[in-house]
Amino acid sequence: MDMHKIDVAAVAERLSEPFLMEQIARVDHFGVYLYLCEGFVPRHHHMSRDEMFYVYKGLFSVQVYQGLGTANAGQRYLNLSDDELTVIPRGLAHETGSLIRTICFNLQAQSDPERKNGHSRLTVDDIAELPKWSISREAERLGEPCLPIHLAQVDEMSLRLVECEGTTAWHRHPHHDEMLFVREGALGISTEAGQIELAPDELYVIPRDQIHRLSATQPTLVVSLIHGEVSIPAHMGLEK
């Protein structure tokens, strides 16, 4: 099996047509896209899925419209810079864009999000404040090496941050893929298929049920996307 990593910086460099999304990975039924943002996308909404925007390089603006057609109608604004992200809940009208060349990740389900017992989370047309996360600020909360923290939820997927140092136990996630995106340091990934090393700005998806372990000889900051039902200890092989 070929272990293929994605050089995000190289993909970003070749993007030339604004708002033409390039899919660079798939994690379970979620698409991971990279695109060039120059200009603005008119107001719209998604009734069946959330949408995550993660700024790789640049300055990104989000405007959401709440309570449309009511006496309490209003707008909220949010600006994101490098390594900052937000989640637009399903049903919330929004406009996004940038006045300068900006490269963004877009994470969203490629099919309807999971629904259990015939029910799904209701859409949102009002929100007190649009959430915002900064990778550098959230990194200050990290404690034990190789113990992730949850940052944001997009539908049933969990975006997490972890500082890897040392070597994890061999482990697997029987039902779910795992995305790893290195922000600082160097991450080694060993699997039954072989070994690979990720440098900053490189991304790799570990297929479900593939036994693997992670290693780092220096503190290495990693952003990970995995299904929310995978517990924090099980994520890095800490669960017996």
Short mmCIF file of the C-alpha atoms (twelve columns), coordinates in Angstrom:
data_MODEL
# 
_entry.id   MODEL 
# 
loop_
_atom_site.group_PDB 
_atom_site.id 
_atom_site.type_symbol 
_atom_site.label_atom_id 
_atom_site.label_alt_id 
_atom_site.label_comp_id 
_atom_site.label_asym_id 
_atom_site.label_seq_id 
_atom_site.Cartn_x 
_atom_site.Cartn_y 
_atom_site.Cartn_z 
_atom_site.pdbx_PDB_model_num 
ATOM 1   C CA . MET A 1   0.000   0.000  0.000  1 
ATOM 2   C CA . ASP A 2   1.378   3.408  -1.006 1 
ATOM 3   C CA . MET A 3   1.669   5.885  1.881  1 
ATOM 4   C CA . HIS A 4   0.891   9.167  0.180  1 
ATOM 5   C CA . LYS A 5   1.266   12.418 2.104  1 
ATOM 6   C CA . ILE A 6   -0.086  15.765 0.941  1 
ATOM 7   C CA . ASP A 7   2.171   18.828 0.790  1 
ATOM 8   C CA . VAL A 8   -0.337  21.562 1.627  1 
ATOM 9   C CA . ALA A 9   2.131   24.357 0.856  1 
ATOM 10  C CA . ALA A 10  2.691   22.969 -2.664 1 
ATOM 11  C CA . VAL A 11  -1.048  22.686 -3.304 1 
ATOM 12  C CA . ALA A 12  -1.592  26.235 -2.022 1 
ATOM 13  C CA . GLU A 13  1.140   27.576 -4.304 1 
ATOM 14  C CA . ARG A 14  -0.498  26.291 -7.468 1 
ATOM 15  C CA . LEU A 15  -4.024  27.518 -6.692 1 
ATOM 16  C CA . SER A 16  -4.897  30.265 -9.164 1 
ATOM 17  C CA . GLU A 17  -8.678  30.313 -9.698 1 
ATOM 18  C CA . PRO A 18  -10.623 31.843 -6.775 1 
ATOM 19  C CA . PHE A 19  -13.199 29.635 -5.045 1 
ATOM 20  C CA . LEU A 20  -12.401 26.525 -7.079 1 
ATOM 21  C CA . MET A 21  -12.118 23.952 -4.295 1 
ATOM 22  C CA . GLU A 22  -9.473  21.235 -4.606 1 
ATOM 23  C CA . GLN A 23  -10.157 18.146 -2.536 1 
ATOM 24  C CA . ILE A 24  -6.908  17.046 -0.915 1 
ATOM 25  C CA . ALA A 25  -8.202  14.351 1.444  1 
ATOM 26  C CA . ARG A 26  -11.209 12.388 2.622  1 
ATOM 27  C CA . VAL A 27  -11.765 11.442 6.279  1 
ATOM 28  C CA . ASP A 28  -14.668 9.030  6.643  1 
ATOM 29  C CA . HIS A 29  -17.400 10.782 4.626  1 
ATOM 30  C CA . PHE A 30  -15.867 14.239 5.158  1 
ATOM 31  C CA . GLY A 31  -14.116 16.129 2.394  1 
ATOM 32  C CA . VAL A 32  -11.016 18.193 3.163  1 
ATOM 33  C CA . TYR A 33  -10.708 20.946 0.561  1 
ATOM 34  C CA . LEU A 34  -8.181  23.715 -0.066 1 
ATOM 35  C CA . TYR A 35  -9.090  26.800 -2.060 1 
ATOM 36  C CA . LEU A 36  -8.004  30.302 -2.988 1 
ATOM 37  C CA . CYS A 37  -10.225 33.019 -1.563 1 
ATOM 38  C CA . GLU A 38  -10.144 36.376 -3.383 1 
ATOM 39  C CA . GLY A 39  -13.391 38.309 -3.397 1 
ATOM 40  C CA . PHE A 40  -16.635 37.309 -1.686 1 
ATOM 41  C CA . VAL A 41  -19.168 34.499 -1.902 1 
ATOM 42  C CA . PRO A 42  -22.762 35.876 -1.771 1 
ATOM 43  C CA . ARG A 43  -25.020 35.061 1.150  1 
ATOM 44  C CA . HIS A 44  -26.147 31.423 1.299  1 
ATOM 45  C CA . HIS A 45  -26.738 28.606 3.773  1 
ATOM 46  C CA . HIS A 46  -26.535 24.810 4.031  1 
ATOM 47  C CA . MET A 47  -29.592 23.115 5.480  1 
ATOM 48  C CA . SER A 48  -28.138 19.638 6.100  1 
ATOM 49  C CA . ARG A 49  -24.524 20.140 7.196  1 
ATOM 50  C CA . ASP A 50  -22.096 22.318 9.122  1 
ATOM 51  C CA . GLU A 51  -19.096 23.924 7.447  1 
ATOM 52  C CA . MET A 52  -15.640 24.577 8.885  1 
ATOM 53  C CA . PHE A 53  -13.277 27.255 7.590  1 
ATOM 54  C CA . TYR A 54  -9.611  27.039 8.636  1 
ATOM 55  C CA . VAL A 55  -7.295  29.787 7.381  1 
ATOM 56  C CA . TYR A 56  -3.983  28.402 6.182  1 
ATOM 57  C CA . LYS A 57  -2.527  31.720 4.990  1 
ATOM 58  C CA . GLY A 58  -4.114  35.154 4.756  1 
ATOM 59  C CA . LEU A 59  -7.081  37.043 6.169  1 
ATOM 60  C CA . PHE A 60  -10.617 35.697 5.944  1 
ATOM 61  C CA . SER A 61  -13.906 37.440 6.770  1 
ATOM 62  C CA . VAL A 62  -17.223 35.861 7.752  1 
ATOM 63  C CA . GLN A 63  -20.544 37.647 8.014  1 
ATOM 64  C CA . VAL A 64  -23.576 35.758 9.306  1 
ATOM 65  C CA . TYR A 65  -27.202 36.842 9.086  1 
ATOM 66  C CA . GLN A 66  -29.544 35.974 11.931 1 
ATOM 67  C CA . GLY A 67  -33.308 35.949 12.367 1 
ATOM 68  C CA . LEU A 68  -33.935 37.001 8.781  1 
ATOM 69  C CA . GLY A 69  -37.425 38.417 8.318  1 
ATOM 70  C CA . THR A 70  -37.930 39.026 12.049 1 
ATOM 71  C CA . ALA A 71  -37.819 42.116 14.243 1 
ATOM 72  C CA . ASN A 72  -34.592 40.812 15.817 1 
ATOM 73  C CA . ALA A 73  -32.764 40.345 12.532 1 
ATOM 74  C CA . GLY A 74  -29.062 41.163 12.771 1 
ATOM 75  C CA . GLN A 75  -25.564 40.456 11.526 1 
ATOM 76  C CA . ARG A 76  -22.382 39.142 13.097 1 
ATOM 77  C CA . TYR A 77  -18.852 39.641 11.775 1 
ATOM 78  C CA . LEU A 78  -15.689 37.631 12.307 1 
ATOM 79  C CA . ASN A 79  -12.170 37.966 10.919 1 
ATOM 80  C CA . LEU A 80  -9.745  35.040 10.824 1 
ATOM 81  C CA . SER A 81  -5.991  35.061 10.173 1 
ATOM 82  C CA . ASP A 82  -3.341  32.326 9.887  1 
ATOM 83  C CA . ASP A 83  -4.194  29.123 11.784 1 
ATOM 84  C CA . GLU A 84  -7.560  30.414 12.977 1 
ATOM 85  C CA . LEU A 85  -10.842 28.651 12.310 1 
ATOM 86  C CA . THR A 86  -14.592 28.808 12.760 1 
ATOM 87  C CA . VAL A 87  -17.619 26.571 12.231 1 
ATOM 88  C CA . ILE A 88  -20.775 27.773 10.494 1 
ATOM 89  C CA . PRO A 89  -23.712 25.736 11.858 1 
ATOM 90  C CA . ARG A 90  -26.173 24.281 9.382  1 
ATOM 91  C CA . GLY A 91  -29.030 26.606 8.462  1 
ATOM 92  C CA . LEU A 92  -27.154 29.826 9.299  1 
ATOM 93  C CA . ALA A 93  -27.011 32.296 6.398  1 
ATOM 94  C CA . HIS A 94  -23.491 33.570 5.813  1 
ATOM 95  C CA . GLU A 95  -21.178 35.416 3.441  1 
ATOM 96  C CA . THR A 96  -17.441 34.752 3.286  1 
ATOM 97  C CA . GLY A 97  -14.456 36.205 1.472  1 
ATOM 98  C CA . SER A 98  -11.227 38.160 1.487  1 
ATOM 99  C CA . LEU A 99  -9.756  41.301 -0.032 1 
ATOM 100 C CA . ILE A 100 -6.294  39.727 -0.275 1 
ATOM 101 C CA . ARG A 101 -4.986  36.368 -1.492 1 
ATOM 102 C CA . THR A 102 -6.033  33.905 1.199  1 
ATOM 103 C CA . ILE A 103 -5.761  30.128 1.275  1 
ATOM 104 C CA . CYS A 104 -8.419  28.314 3.285  1 
ATOM 105 C CA . PHE A 105 -9.289  24.798 4.273  1 
ATOM 106 C CA . ASN A 106 -12.957 23.932 3.958  1 
ATOM 107 C CA . LEU A 107 -14.204 20.861 5.810  1 
ATOM 108 C CA . GLN A 108 -17.696 19.536 5.199  1 
ATOM 109 C CA . ALA A 109 -19.632 16.301 4.823  1 
ATOM 110 C CA . GLN A 110 -19.821 14.937 1.297  1 
ATOM 111 C CA . SER A 111 -23.140 13.285 2.123  1 
ATOM 112 C CA . ASP A 112 -25.799 13.875 4.760  1 
ATOM 113 C CA . PRO A 113 -24.318 13.843 8.285  1 
ATOM 114 C CA . GLU A 114 -25.025 10.774 10.366 1 
ATOM 115 C CA . ARG A 115 -28.513 10.499 11.780 1 
ATOM 116 C CA . LYS A 116 -29.442 8.127  14.566 1 
ATOM 117 C CA . ASN A 117 -32.983 6.869  15.216 1 
ATOM 118 C CA . GLY A 118 -34.324 9.062  12.445 1 
ATOM 119 C CA . HIS A 119 -33.314 12.282 14.171 1 
ATOM 120 C CA . SER A 120 -30.671 14.873 13.375 1 
ATOM 121 C CA . ARG A 121 -29.574 18.112 15.017 1 
ATOM 122 C CA . LEU A 122 -31.842 21.045 14.207 1 
ATOM 123 C CA . THR A 123 -30.676 23.851 11.952 1 
ATOM 124 C CA . VAL A 124 -29.571 27.134 13.506 1 
ATOM 125 C CA . ASP A 125 -30.794 30.559 12.428 1 
ATOM 126 C CA . ASP A 126 -29.543 32.501 15.435 1 
ATOM 127 C CA . ILE A 127 -26.286 32.437 17.380 1 
ATOM 128 C CA . ALA A 128 -25.021 34.664 20.200 1 
ATOM 129 C CA . GLU A 129 -21.448 34.762 18.895 1 
ATOM 130 C CA . LEU A 130 -19.687 33.040 16.049 1 
ATOM 131 C CA . PRO A 131 -17.025 30.704 17.512 1 
ATOM 132 C CA . LYS A 132 -13.352 31.239 16.763 1 
ATOM 133 C CA . TRP A 133 -10.318 29.125 17.600 1 
ATOM 134 C CA . SER A 134 -6.633  29.996 17.287 1 
ATOM 135 C CA . ILE A 135 -4.190  27.107 17.030 1 
ATOM 136 C CA . SER A 136 -1.418  29.071 18.772 1 
ATOM 137 C CA . ARG A 137 -3.651  30.095 21.684 1 
ATOM 138 C CA . GLU A 138 -5.185  26.642 22.060 1 
ATOM 139 C CA . ALA A 139 -1.695  25.109 22.093 1 
ATOM 140 C CA . GLU A 140 -1.141  26.825 25.435 1 
ATOM 141 C CA . ARG A 141 -3.772  24.486 26.946 1 
ATOM 142 C CA . LEU A 142 -1.886  21.346 25.982 1 
ATOM 143 C CA . GLY A 143 -0.517  19.321 28.862 1 
ATOM 144 C CA . GLU A 144 0.530   15.671 28.690 1 
ATOM 145 C CA . PRO A 145 2.334   14.745 25.449 1 
ATOM 146 C CA . CYS A 146 0.231   12.748 22.997 1 
ATOM 147 C CA . LEU A 147 -3.010  13.599 24.805 1 
ATOM 148 C CA . PRO A 148 -5.261  15.529 22.366 1 
ATOM 149 C CA . ILE A 149 -7.682  18.293 23.263 1 
ATOM 150 C CA . HIS A 150 -10.952 18.869 21.422 1 
ATOM 151 C CA . LEU A 151 -11.170 22.215 19.624 1 
ATOM 152 C CA . ALA A 152 -14.236 22.259 17.408 1 
ATOM 153 C CA . GLN A 153 -17.056 20.036 16.205 1 
ATOM 154 C CA . VAL A 154 -18.269 20.021 12.614 1 
ATOM 155 C CA . ASP A 155 -21.297 17.727 12.432 1 
ATOM 156 C CA . GLU A 156 -20.126 14.481 14.079 1 
ATOM 157 C CA . MET A 157 -16.409 15.086 13.433 1 
ATOM 158 C CA . SER A 158 -13.992 16.416 16.054 1 
ATOM 159 C CA . LEU A 159 -11.067 18.702 15.225 1 
ATOM 160 C CA . ARG A 160 -8.380  18.167 17.846 1 
ATOM 161 C CA . LEU A 161 -4.947  19.498 18.729 1 
ATOM 162 C CA . VAL A 162 -2.129  17.396 20.143 1 
ATOM 163 C CA . GLU A 163 1.546   17.833 20.922 1 
ATOM 164 C CA . CYS A 164 3.409   14.645 20.095 1 
ATOM 165 C CA . GLU A 165 6.730   13.750 21.700 1 
ATOM 166 C CA . GLY A 166 8.053   10.239 22.165 1 
ATOM 167 C CA . THR A 167 6.284   7.183  20.729 1 
ATOM 168 C CA . THR A 168 2.674   6.081  21.124 1 
ATOM 169 C CA . ALA A 169 1.569   2.481  21.586 1 
ATOM 170 C CA . TRP A 170 0.478   0.539  18.522 1 
ATOM 171 C CA . HIS A 171 -3.250  1.101  18.086 1 
ATOM 172 C CA . ARG A 172 -6.034  1.271  15.518 1 
ATOM 173 C CA . HIS A 173 -9.420  2.916  14.989 1 
ATOM 174 C CA . PRO A 174 -11.610 0.097  13.660 1 
ATOM 175 C CA . HIS A 175 -14.392 2.237  12.225 1 
ATOM 176 C CA . HIS A 176 -12.855 5.634  11.467 1 
ATOM 177 C CA . ASP A 177 -10.126 7.343  9.449  1 
ATOM 178 C CA . GLU A 178 -7.762  9.832  11.100 1 
ATOM 179 C CA . MET A 179 -6.278  12.975 9.540  1 
ATOM 180 C CA . LEU A 180 -2.979  14.384 10.836 1 
ATOM 181 C CA . PHE A 181 -1.714  17.831 9.787  1 
ATOM 182 C CA . VAL A 182 1.649   18.954 11.172 1 
ATOM 183 C CA . ARG A 183 2.014   22.601 12.162 1 
ATOM 184 C CA . GLU A 184 5.380   22.477 13.977 1 
ATOM 185 C CA . GLY A 185 8.072   19.827 14.338 1 
ATOM 186 C CA . ALA A 186 8.272   16.451 12.589 1 
ATOM 187 C CA . LEU A 187 5.979   13.452 12.975 1 
ATOM 188 C CA . GLY A 188 6.823   9.841  12.176 1 
ATOM 189 C CA . ILE A 189 3.990   7.445  11.296 1 
ATOM 190 C CA . SER A 190 4.600   3.689  11.300 1 
ATOM 191 C CA . THR A 191 2.010   1.290  9.887  1 
ATOM 192 C CA . GLU A 192 1.814   -2.235 8.542  1 
ATOM 193 C CA . ALA A 193 2.343   -0.649 5.115  1 
ATOM 194 C CA . GLY A 194 5.588   1.073  6.018  1 
ATOM 195 C CA . GLN A 195 6.809   4.339  7.513  1 
ATOM 196 C CA . ILE A 196 6.438   7.979  6.602  1 
ATOM 197 C CA . GLU A 197 7.547   11.281 8.133  1 
ATOM 198 C CA . LEU A 198 5.555   14.494 8.030  1 
ATOM 199 C CA . ALA A 199 7.196   17.918 8.108  1 
ATOM 200 C CA . PRO A 200 5.331   21.185 8.804  1 
ATOM 201 C CA . ASP A 201 2.538   21.837 6.279  1 
ATOM 202 C CA . GLU A 202 2.234   18.138 5.421  1 
ATOM 203 C CA . LEU A 203 -0.916  16.076 5.889  1 
ATOM 204 C CA . TYR A 204 -1.683  12.370 5.968  1 
ATOM 205 C CA . VAL A 205 -4.846  10.287 6.464  1 
ATOM 206 C CA . ILE A 206 -4.560  6.968  8.306  1 
ATOM 207 C CA . PRO A 207 -7.229  4.596  6.948  1 
ATOM 208 C CA . ARG A 208 -9.664  3.027  9.381  1 
ATOM 209 C CA . ASP A 209 -8.586  -0.207 11.051 1 
ATOM 210 C CA . GLN A 210 -4.935  0.255  10.074 1 
ATOM 211 C CA . ILE A 211 -2.637  -0.463 12.997 1 
ATOM 212 C CA . HIS A 212 -0.211  2.421  13.533 1 
ATOM 213 C CA . ARG A 213 1.890   4.356  15.969 1 
ATOM 214 C CA . LEU A 214 3.199   7.916  16.029 1 
ATOM 215 C CA . SER A 215 6.634   9.143  17.050 1 
ATOM 216 C CA . ALA A 216 8.395   12.490 17.449 1 
ATOM 217 C CA . THR A 217 11.896  13.260 18.692 1 
ATOM 218 C CA . GLN A 218 10.945  16.878 19.411 1 
ATOM 219 C CA . PRO A 219 7.705   18.601 20.490 1 
ATOM 220 C CA . THR A 220 5.484   18.402 17.404 1 
ATOM 221 C CA . LEU A 221 2.187   20.254 17.071 1 
ATOM 222 C CA . VAL A 222 -0.449  18.353 15.117 1 
ATOM 223 C CA . VAL A 223 -4.027  19.178 14.085 1 
ATOM 224 C CA . SER A 224 -6.175  16.058 13.764 1 
ATOM 225 C CA . LEU A 225 -9.646  15.355 12.407 1 
ATOM 226 C CA . ILE A 226 -11.421 12.215 13.613 1 
ATOM 227 C CA . HIS A 227 -14.954 11.027 14.349 1 
ATOM 228 C CA . GLY A 228 -16.218 12.328 17.673 1 
ATOM 229 C CA . GLU A 229 -17.071 8.861  18.966 1 
ATOM 230 C CA . VAL A 230 -13.350 8.065  19.179 1 
ATOM 231 C CA . SER A 231 -12.453 8.963  22.770 1 
ATOM 232 C CA . ILE A 232 -9.545  11.244 23.587 1 
ATOM 233 C CA . PRO A 233 -7.453  8.402  25.138 1 
ATOM 234 C CA . ALA A 234 -8.248  5.981  22.294 1 
ATOM 235 C CA . HIS A 235 -7.259  8.607  19.744 1 
ATOM 236 C CA . MET A 236 -3.558  8.216  20.570 1 
ATOM 237 C CA . GLY A 237 -3.579  4.623  21.830 1 
ATOM 238 C CA . LEU A 238 -3.732  5.523  25.528 1 
ATOM 239 C CA . GLU A 239 -6.892  3.501  26.147 1 
ATOM 240 C CA . LYS A 240 -6.373  -0.128 27.148 1 
# 
